[in-house]
């Protein structure tokens, strides 16, 4: 399974993992319940905006950066930029979202509960997501003292085929 984040292949189905076996609506309900419990435990207010943001994230089904999410929300639902940033932070704290810091200060977010690999081009910044059952299984079996692994994401840096073509020098005669 493959997905390019900054390239041409952007939309994809839910990634392999626990989310494969349920519908988007069931997933939203489970995540709403998890988020509600977290918000209540922190004494925070439950607002319609927070749940709209969560729903939009589930509907996207792929990595996102906060500004893209904000623009996507603004097209259908008015919400402040601060609310989007704060809610994404709460979703990370609640264990619903993973934050991935990539090269060049790029930060992408995605739903927790998936095991996959990011192939990140050091030339153009394109991110391709793949699953590799053998590597994912190996990474998933790793144990650490005093640390519970919730999800696994591996980043591999290199050059995509387009950037490799650009760096090749033509042969003279």
Protein Blocks (a to p, Z undefined) as FASTA:
>chain_A
ZZdfklmblbdcddedjklmpcfklmmmmmmmmmmmmmmmnopacdfklmmmmmmmmmno
pacdfklmmmmmmmmoccdfklmmmmmmmmmmnomaccdddehhiacdddehiacddddd
fknopacddddfklmmmmmmpccehiacfbdcdddddddfklmmmmpccdeZZ
